[in-house]
Amino acid sequence: MNKEFQDYPHKRYNPLTGEWVLVSPHRTKRPWQGKQEKPAPNTLPAYDDKCYLCPGNTRNQGAANPEYQDVFVFDNDFPALLNESVDDFNDNDGLFRIEPESGTCRVVCFSPRHDLTISRMKPEAVRKVIDTWCAQYEELSTREDIGYVQIFENRGEIMGCSNPHPHGQIWATSSVPVIPASEDDRQREYLEDRGKCLLCAYVERELENKERVIFENDSFVALVPFWAVWPFETMLLPKPHMGAINEMNPGQRDDLADALVRMGIRFDNLFETSFPYSMGIHQRPTRNGTADHWHWHIHYYPPLLRSATVKKFMVGFEMLGMPQRDITAEQSAQRLRELPDTHYMDREG
């Protein structure tokens, strides 16, 4: 890539959403006099009798968890969606519109161990999480009242995670949410205009130059997308074309488990902390049939900028104009790529 892109401000286009991000790499030369703090130590017990997600404990609404041994799924006790909704409402001038939205919210406990994260789990244990995601997607996608299945994980207090026990969520909505709907449109348009899958073409280009690639295995590539907004935003993309996670064969599921663990370790090693992020799977809407234009993928959106406690905030121009970043995607990828695959808590000496 032209060296000027690493020194001068420019905009980068996101073909998945049609949006732009302002990149200002020259600003990384300015001195930092902001807030610096030491991260809290990562000391959690393997079992917490006050945790509502630990095996055998009673949850807030009175239900008792089983003594589960690996992955445990249950309907969220405080769901954002219900089976019932409201009627349509649209006033005469179109300024006040309401549409119904129903669905199902579930919690997926990744492990009975309270003190683990995906980065600290064995790949074979993470494989069980992946199998659960696939089974949940298959079940929910057969329901006539479900249009989209969003699988995600919020990790860390600053990402709004209310409990450190390793878990994620599944929200299945009657309509397709705004961001997956935008990705649906852009991928369909690209296939119609160019005769090939947008993300197949993108993966091919990224694997050619390697500039933003963090690591790869037989089935997946981890990279910082060219259009990344957050400082250490990354994606996991399958190399073969697949529209949804349930299309993976057993070997590809093993490779995804390997990639999830390795990505988690790289994040934790970056600032030697339990790295916060929101991670989610984007895949084809459930009512789209084969949806040949869809190539499923995983987004990671971490908020950290300079250390375990210095965060990136969307303020000022970013709230009023457009997203902006200083460190380039190439610089972020290089930092993550150069980190070891061994977790910092497992190092000798």
N, C-alpha and C positions, 0 to 999 in steps of 0.2 A: 504494500500500500504506500502511496505517496507520503514521504516523510513530513510534508507540510500538514497533513491531517493530524499529526501528533503535536503540532506547535501552534496552530491557528484555529480560531473558532469556526464552526461549521454546523450544519444541520444534518441529521441522519434520518432516513425514512424507514418506518416499520411496515413491511409489506403485509404483515398479518393483521394489522389494525388500521392502516392508512394514516397513522399519526406520525408526527415528527418529534425529535428530541434535539435540543441545542447542546452541542459539545464545546466546552471551553478549556482545552488542555493547558493553555498558557497560565491559567489560574492556579495550577498545582505548584507554581514557583513561589507563590506568596507565603509569608510566614504564618504559622498556625499559633494563635494565642487563645484558643478556645478552651473549653472545659476538658480536663483530663482526670480520669478516675481509675482506680484499680477495680477489676471485676470481682464480683462476689465469688468465693470459693464454691466449687461444684461438689458439695457434700450432701448427698441424699441417702436415706436408708433404703435397703432393698425392699422393705415393706413398711408402710406407714398406716397405722391403725386409724388415722384421721382422714385418710385419702378415700374419696368416694369412688375411685376407679380401681383400687387394689382388690385382689381376689378375696371373697368372703365378707367384704365390708358392705354396710348399708348406705345406699345413695340418698340424696337429699329428699326425694319424694317417697322414700320408704322401701323401695325395692332392694333386695339383697343380691349382690353379685355372686355368681357361682365361684367355686375354687378353680378358676380356669388356669390352664397350663401353658397356653401359647397366645392365640388371638381371641378376643372376645368382642362381639358386636351387640349393641342394644339400641333401641329407639331412644333418642335424646329426651331426657326428662324435662327440658326447657326448650322445645323446638321453635325455630324461627318460622316454620311452615306447619300448617295443619291440613287435614283432609278436607276441611270446609273452608270456603272463602266468602267473598261478597259478590254482589251483582255489579255489572258494568255501570259506570256513570260517566257522562260526557255532557258538559254544559253547552249552551248554544254557540258560544264563541271559541270553544276548544281550549280554553285556558285551564280548566279543571277537569282532568280525566282520571278515572280509576278503572282498573281492570282486575279481575280476580286472579289470584295466584295461590295455588295449593301445592301440597307436596309432602315429602317425608324427610326427616332429619335423623341420622343415625351417628353413633359414636363407635369408633373402632379402636379398641385398646391393642396396642402393638405387642405388648409383653406383660406378664404378671409382675415383672420386676419394676419397682417404682423408680429406681435410680438409673435406668437405661434411656438411651436415645437411639435412633436408627444408626448413628455413627458409632455406637458402642455395642451394637448387636451383631451377632454372627450372620453372614449372608444367608445361611440356611433358615434362620429364624425370620429374616426379612422376607424370604421367599414365601413363607406362610402368610405374611401380610399381603403380599402381591396376589397370592391365590384368593385371599378373602376379598380384595378389591375387585378382582375379576368376577368372582361369584356374585358379589353385590351388584355389580354393573349388569350382569346377565339377568339377574332376578328383576331388578328395577326397570330395566329397559323393555321388559315384556308387558309392563303395565300400561294400559291405555291412557291413564291419567298423568303419565310422566313423559315429559318432552326432553329433559336433559338430566344427566347425572354428574354432579360436581364432587369429585373426591379431592380432599385437601388436608393439609396439616398446618396448624399454627404452632410454632415452637418458640418458647420464651415469653416472659412476662410482658416485654415491650411490644410484642405482637398480639397482645390481648389474650394470651393463653392463661386460663384460670387455674390450671392444675399441671404440675410438672410431670405427672405420670405420662409415659409415652403413649400418645394417642392422636388420632386424626378424626376427621368427620366426613360424612357423606350427606350432601343436600341434593335431593332429587326434586326438581321443579316441574310444574306443568308446562311452562314455556321455556324458551332458550334464553338464558341471561344475556345481558348486553355485550360483554366481552367475547364469549364464545360465539355469539351471533355475528359479531363483526369479523371474527376469524373465519367463520363459515362463509360469509360473503366474499372476503378477500381470496380465500383458497379456491372457491368456485370460479370466481372471475379469472384467476390466474390460469386455471386448467382450461377454461373456455378460450382465453386469449392466446395461450402459448402451447397448449396441447400436452402439458406435463404438470405433475404435482409441484406446488410451490415449495414445500419443505423437502421433498426429494431433491429438487434442484439446489436448494439452499445447503443441505447437508453435503451434497457432492462438491459444491464450491468451497465450503469450509474445510473439508477434508483434503482439498487440493493444496491450500496455502498454509493450513495449520496455525495461522496467526492468532486465532481466538479459541482454538481447541485446548481444553484442559487435559483430558484423557479420553481414551476410547477402549472398547473391548469388541468382541466379535459382532455384537448386535446393537450397541448404543455408542453415541458420542456425547460427551459433556463439553459445553462451550459457553462462552460469554457472547450473547448475540450482538451482532453488529450495531443494532439499534437499542442496546440496553439503556434503561433509565436509571435504575438503582446501581450504586457503585460496584457491587459484586453480584449483580443479577446474573443468573445462569439458566441454561436449558439442558435437559436431557432429551435427546431425540433418537428414535429407532432408525437404524440404517435402512432396513427394508420398509417398504410402504405398508402401513397398517392404519386403519381408520379408528380402531378402538383397542383397549388393552386386552380384551378377551380373544383377540386374534393371535396373541403370542403363543408360540409352542413352548414346551417345557424348557428347552435350552435357552430361549430368549427370556423367559421368566427368571432363570438363574442369572443371566447376564444383567438383567435389570436390578436384581438384588445386589449384585456386585457393584453396579454403578451407583445405586443409592447409598450404600455404605461408604464407598470411596469418596463420593461427593460430600457426604456428611463429615468425614474425617478431614478433608481439605478445608472445609469451612471452619471446623473447630480449631484446626492448626493455625489458621490465619492470624488470629489474635489470642490463641490459647485460652479459649473460653467455650462454653456451651453456646454455640452460635445460633442466634435467633433468625427466624425467617417465616414467611408464608410460602408454602409449596403446594402446587395443585396440578392436577392432570386435566388437560384439555383434549377432548375426543369428540367424535361425531355425535350430533343430537340423536336421540333414540328413534325419532320418527323419520329419519332420512334414508332408510333402507341401506343400500351399500355405500352411498355417499363417497364416490371414488375420489373426490377432491380432498377429502379429509386425511390428514397425516397426524396421528395423535402425538402428544409431546407433554413434557413436564416443565413447568416454570418454577423457579426459585426467586423470591423477592426478599432479600435480606436488607435490613435497615442500616447496618453498621458501615461506617465511613473510614475512620482513622485508627480506631482502637476498639477494645471490647465495650467501651462506654460512650464513644463519640459517634453519634448517629447522624444519618442524613435526614433532613426534614424538607418537605415540600412547602416552601414559603415564598412570599414576595412574587417575583416574576413567574415562578413555577406554578403558583396558584392562580395567577391572573393572566399569564401569557401561554407558556408551554413548559414541559419538563426540561431540565437542564442538568448536565453533569460536567465535572472537571476531569477526573481521571478517565482516560479513554477505555473502551472495551478491550483493546489490545493490551493495555497496561494491566488491567484487572486480570485478564486471562493469563498473562505471564506470571503474575504473583501467585495465582492459584495453581498454575501448572508446576511451578518450582517447589511447591510444598510436598513433604513426604506423604506416603500412603499409610504410614504408621501413626496412630493417634498419639498426640503429645502426652497423654496420661499413661501410655504404654511404653514410653521410651525408657531405656536403661540409663542409670547414672544421673 
